[in-house]
């Protein structure tokens, strides 16, 4: 375990933080405090206007019970595998930067869509939490390591999954699906740039 943490500090540290907070919220915090943490760190327009930094960064570490057990487990496994692979190739600082950009960027895209009035319902205080933006960012980032012929289909799969499984409201997918699509594209673009910089500096 210690060896893996040294080899993959960002991936291991992130997953440990997510797991630790989940255990605290499940077994230590009172129900009221757990609900308060989720409400405070949700990246909805109200929180982004009131305390944007805490919401943007903290939301990536809080599991959303609304995602369901299977989806959450898949997201955690994807984060471990894809972020770990990406970190191994580009280093911890670049991996952390791309994961952060993907999560924050996807959140801001989602907030902008909500603010645009695309939804009839008031989503000012909607719940938007979890590791899924990081997972989709990491999955998009590893596109750079796939054979050229598979990069398009892989990215198309990342885009199709959230859109096909989403609940559509007046012709617009739910806000979480938009965030997942944005995270995949941001991860793909930033990941390709990071890999190019690393390979160029190594003369590859």
C-alpha positions in Angstrom: 0.0 0.0 0.0 2.8 2.4 0.9 4.6 1.5 -2.4 1.5 2.3 -4.4 1.0 5.6 -2.6 4.6 6.6 -3.5 4.1 5.5 -7.1 0.6 7.1 -7.5 0.4 9.8 -4.9 -2.4 11.7 -6.6 -4.6 8.7 -7.4 -4.1 7.0 -4.1 -4.4 10.2 -2.1 -7.6 11.2 -3.9 -9.3 7.8 -3.4 -8.2 7.6 0.3 -9.7 11.1 0.9 -13.0 10.1 -0.8 -13.2 6.8 1.1 -12.2 8.5 4.4 -14.9 11.2 4.1 -17.5 8.6 3.1 -16.7 6.6 6.2 -16.9 9.6 8.4 -20.2 10.7 6.9 -21.6 7.1 7.3 -20.4 6.1 10.7 -19.3 9.2 12.6 -21.2 12.3 11.6 -24.8 12.8 12.7 -27.4 12.6 10.0 -27.9 16.4 10.2 -24.2 17.1 9.8 -23.9 14.7 6.9 -26.8 16.4 5.1 -25.3 19.8 5.9 -21.9 18.8 4.3 -23.6 17.5 1.2 -25.8 20.7 0.9 -22.9 23.0 1.5 -20.5 21.4 -1.0 -23.0 20.7 -3.8 -21.9 22.7 -6.8 -25.2 24.3 -7.6 -25.6 28.0 -8.6 -26.5 29.1 -5.1 -23.3 27.6 -3.5 -21.1 28.7 -6.4 -22.3 32.3 -5.9 -21.9 32.1 -2.1 -18.7 30.0 -1.5 -17.3 29.0 -5.0 -13.9 27.6 -3.9 -15.2 25.3 -1.2 -18.0 24.0 -3.4 -15.8 23.5 -6.5 -13.0 21.7 -4.7 -15.0 19.9 -1.9 -17.7 18.5 -4.2 -15.1 16.2 -5.8 -14.6 14.3 -2.6 -18.2 13.8 -1.5 -20.1 10.7 -2.8 -23.6 11.4 -3.9 -26.1 8.7 -2.7 -28.3 9.6 -5.6 -25.8 8.1 -8.0 -26.5 4.6 -6.7 -24.1 2.0 -5.5 -23.2 0.5 -8.9 -22.6 3.8 -10.6 -20.5 5.0 -7.7 -18.4 1.9 -7.7 -17.8 2.1 -11.4 -16.8 5.7 -11.0 -14.3 4.9 -8.3 -12.8 2.0 -10.3 -12.5 4.2 -13.3 -10.8 6.9 -11.3 -8.4 4.4 -9.9 -7.5 2.8 -13.2 -7.6 5.7 -15.6 -6.2 8.4 -13.3 -3.6 5.9 -12.2 -2.5 5.2 -15.7 -2.5 8.8 -16.6 -0.5 9.8 -13.5 2.1 7.1 -14.3 2.7 8.5 -17.8 2.6 12.3 -17.1 3.5 12.6 -13.4 1.5 13.6 -10.3 1.4 17.3 -10.9 0.1 17.1 -14.4 -2.4 14.4 -13.4 -3.7 16.5 -10.5 -4.0 19.6 -12.8 -5.9 17.8 -15.5 -8.3 16.1 -12.9 -8.9 19.5 -11.3 -9.5 21.3 -14.6 -11.9 18.6 -15.7 -13.9 18.7 -12.5 -14.0 22.5 -12.2 -14.6 23.0 -15.9 -17.5 20.4 -16.1 -19.0 22.1 -13.0 -18.9 25.5 -14.5 -20.3 24.3 -17.8 -23.2 22.7 -15.9 -23.8 25.8 -13.9 -23.8 27.9 -17.1 -26.4 25.6 -18.7 -28.6 25.9 -15.6 -28.2 29.7 -15.5 -29.1 30.0 -19.1 -32.7 28.9 -18.3 -32.5 25.7 -20.3 -34.6 23.9 -17.6 -38.1 24.8 -16.7 -37.5 23.7 -13.1 -35.5 25.9 -10.6 -32.2 24.1 -10.2 -30.5 26.8 -8.2 -30.1 24.5 -5.2 -29.9 21.2 -7.1 -27.5 18.5 -5.8 -24.4 18.1 -7.8 -21.7 16.1 -6.0 -19.4 13.1 -6.4 -16.4 11.6 -8.1 -18.0 11.2 -11.5 -16.6 14.4 -13.1 -13.1 13.3 -12.0 -13.8 9.8 -13.3 -15.0 11.0 -16.7 -12.1 13.4 -16.9 -9.6 10.6 -16.2 -11.3 8.3 -18.7 -11.1 11.1 -21.3 -7.5 11.8 -20.5 -6.4 8.2 -21.2 -7.8 8.5 -24.8 -4.3 9.7 -25.7 -2.8 6.3 -25.0 -5.3 4.4 -27.1 -4.5 3.4 -30.7 -5.5 6.1 -33.1 -8.3 4.0 -34.6 -9.9 3.5 -31.1 -9.8 7.1 -29.8 -12.9 8.2 -31.6 -15.0 5.2 -30.5 -13.8 5.5 -26.9 -14.6 9.2 -26.7 -18.0 8.5 -28.3 -18.7 5.9 -25.7 -17.9 8.3 -22.9 -20.2 10.8 -24.4 -23.0 8.4 -25.2 -23.2 6.7 -21.8 -24.3 9.7 -19.8 -26.6 11.0 -22.5 -28.4 7.6 -23.0 -28.8 6.9 -19.3 -29.9 10.5 -18.5 -33.4 11.7 -17.8 -34.3 14.2 -20.4 -36.3 17.3 -19.5 -37.9 19.3 -22.3 -35.4 18.0 -24.8 -32.4 18.7 -22.5 -30.5 16.0 -20.6 -30.3 16.4 -16.9 -27.5 18.7 -15.7 -25.3 15.8 -14.4 -25.1 14.3 -17.9 -24.0 17.6 -19.4 -21.3 17.7 -16.8 -20.1 14.2 -17.6 -19.9 15.0 -21.3 -18.0 18.2 -20.6 -15.6 16.4 -18.3 -14.9 13.7 -20.9 -14.0 16.4 -23.6 -12.0 18.5 -21.2 -10.1 15.4 -20.0 -9.4 14.3 -23.6 -8.1 17.7 -24.7 -6.1 18.5 -21.6 -4.8 14.9 -21.4 -3.6 15.0 -25.0 -1.8 18.3 -24.4 -0.2 17.0 -21.2 1.0 13.8 -22.9 2.4 15.8 -25.8 4.4 18.0 -23.5 5.8 15.0 -21.6 6.7 13.1 -24.7 8.2 16.2 -26.4 10.4 16.9 -23.4 11.5 13.3 -23.4 12.2 13.3 -27.2 9.6 10.7 -27.9 
